[in-house]
Amino acid sequence: MTELLHQHRQKISKSRSNFPRKNVRHANRDAQSGAIMTYLTQKSGQVSLKEAAEYFGYQANYFSRLCRKLFAADFVHLRRTISGSTWLKTSYF
C-alpha cells in the first residue's frame, strides 16, 4: 500500500509535473494557454511574437491566431497585460 501511495504522489506532484513547457502542439487548450502564459510571465512580457512563436515551434501568424483563440486577445495586448507590474506581482507562475 505504501508503494502505491508513493507512486500516486509522484504522478500528481507539482515538482514532477508533465505539464508541457515547449511542446504544446497537440496539448489541450488549457495546457496550451498555461504553457504560453508561463513562458510570457517568465520573460516578463519582454518577448516578440516571432520569438514566442519560434519557442513553441509555430509560425508567427499561426501563433498570433492561437493566442487570439485561447485568450480572446491578440498577442500584443496579452504581452502588455503580462508586463504590467500589478499582474506580475499577483502571478504564481
C-alpha positions, 0 to 999 in steps of 0.5 A: 500500500505504501508503494502505491501511495508513493507512486500516486504522489509522484504522478500528481506532484507539482515538482514532477509535473508533465505539464508541457513547457515547449511542446504544446502542439497537440496539448489541450487548450488549457495546457496550451494557454498555461504553457504560453502564459508561463513562458510570457510571465517568465520573460516578463512580457519582454518577448516578440511574437516571432520569438514566442512563436519560434519557442513553441515551434509555430509560425508567427501568424499561426501563433498570433491566431492561437493566442487570439483563440485561447485568450480572446486577445491578440498577442500584443495586448496579452504581452502588455497585460503580462508586463504590467507590474500589478499582474506580475506581482499577483502571478504564481507562475 
